[in-house]
């Protein structure tokens, strides 16, 4: 079976105070469009963990110390042709040195019999 992937889901965890800025920025350039609706996103509370090493320049926390941080997981969809510019924008404005960004291909129901 061949799949024609037209859309993806993008998710990224963000400190709560930065969610609005990132949501607005990516939705302005094509994320979160579903039919006649725009700015379609899902926000979930989560607990992130990390331990910056000696080479890190942490936005939050201290080098060599385990951190537990309340974050928001922001999820949205976009057309496959917009993925690169949306990911680039997230990396440009996200406060973390290395944000984890998930890109998940979405299958349309037309791919199934």
C-alpha positions as CSV (number, residue, x, y, z in Angstrom):
1,X,0.0,0.0,0.0
2,X,1.4,3.4,-1.0
3,X,0.6,6.4,1.2
4,X,0.3,9.9,0.0
5,X,1.2,12.0,3.1
6,X,-0.2,15.5,2.8
7,X,-0.1,16.6,6.4
8,X,2.0,16.1,9.5
9,X,1.5,16.7,13.2
10,X,4.2,18.8,14.9
11,X,4.7,18.7,18.7
12,X,7.2,20.5,20.9
13,X,7.5,21.1,24.6
14,X,7.8,24.7,25.7
15,X,8.0,26.6,29.0
16,X,4.5,27.9,29.8
17,X,5.5,31.5,29.4
18,X,6.6,31.0,25.8
19,X,3.6,29.0,24.5
20,X,1.6,32.0,23.2
21,X,4.6,33.5,21.3
22,X,5.4,30.2,19.6
23,X,1.8,29.3,18.8
24,X,1.2,32.7,17.2
25,X,4.4,32.6,15.2
26,X,3.8,29.2,13.7
27,X,0.1,29.7,13.1
28,X,0.9,32.9,11.2
29,X,3.0,30.9,8.7
30,X,0.7,28.0,8.0
31,X,0.4,25.7,11.1
32,X,-2.9,24.9,12.7
33,X,-5.2,25.1,9.6
34,X,-8.0,22.5,9.5
35,X,-10.6,23.2,6.9
36,X,-12.2,26.6,7.6
37,X,-10.4,26.9,11.0
38,X,-7.1,28.4,11.9
39,X,-4.9,28.4,15.0
40,X,-5.9,24.8,15.7
41,X,-3.6,23.5,18.4
42,X,-3.6,21.3,21.5
43,X,-1.8,22.2,24.7
44,X,-1.1,19.6,27.4
45,X,0.7,20.1,30.7
46,X,3.7,17.8,31.1
47,X,6.8,17.4,33.2
48,X,10.1,17.6,31.4
49,X,13.5,16.4,32.7
50,X,17.0,17.2,31.6
51,X,20.5,17.5,32.9
52,X,22.8,20.1,31.2
53,X,26.4,19.0,30.8
54,X,29.5,21.2,31.0
55,X,29.2,22.3,27.4
56,X,25.5,23.4,27.7
57,X,24.2,26.9,28.0
58,X,20.9,26.2,29.7
59,X,18.0,28.6,29.5
60,X,16.7,27.1,32.7
61,X,18.7,25.1,35.3
62,X,22.3,24.6,36.1
63,X,25.1,22.5,34.5
64,X,25.4,19.0,35.9
65,X,22.1,19.2,37.9
66,X,19.0,17.2,37.1
67,X,16.0,19.5,36.4
68,X,12.3,18.8,36.6
69,X,10.3,21.5,34.7
70,X,6.6,22.0,34.2
71,X,6.2,22.5,30.5
72,X,3.4,22.6,27.9
73,X,3.4,20.2,25.0
74,X,2.1,22.2,22.0
75,X,0.7,20.1,19.1
76,X,-0.6,21.2,15.7
77,X,-0.9,20.1,12.1
78,X,0.4,21.5,8.9
79,X,0.7,20.7,5.2
80,X,3.9,18.8,4.4
81,X,5.1,21.7,2.2
82,X,5.2,24.0,5.3
83,X,7.1,21.7,7.6
84,X,10.5,23.1,7.1
85,X,9.6,26.8,7.6
86,X,7.5,25.9,10.7
87,X,10.4,23.9,12.2
88,X,12.8,26.7,11.4
89,X,10.6,29.2,13.1
90,X,10.2,27.1,16.2
91,X,14.0,26.7,16.5
92,X,14.5,30.4,15.9
93,X,12.3,31.6,18.8
94,X,12.2,28.6,21.2
95,X,14.2,29.5,24.3
96,X,15.9,26.1,24.6
97,X,19.3,25.3,22.9
98,X,17.9,22.0,21.6
99,X,14.1,21.8,21.5
100,X,12.8,18.4,20.8
101,X,10.4,18.6,17.9
102,X,8.3,15.6,16.8
103,X,7.2,15.4,13.2
104,X,4.5,12.7,12.7
105,X,3.1,11.9,9.2
106,X,-0.7,11.8,9.1
107,X,-2.6,9.5,6.9
108,X,-5.9,10.6,5.4
109,X,-8.8,8.2,5.3
110,X,-8.5,8.0,1.5
111,X,-5.4,5.8,2.1
112,X,-7.7,3.0,3.5
113,X,-10.2,0.8,1.8
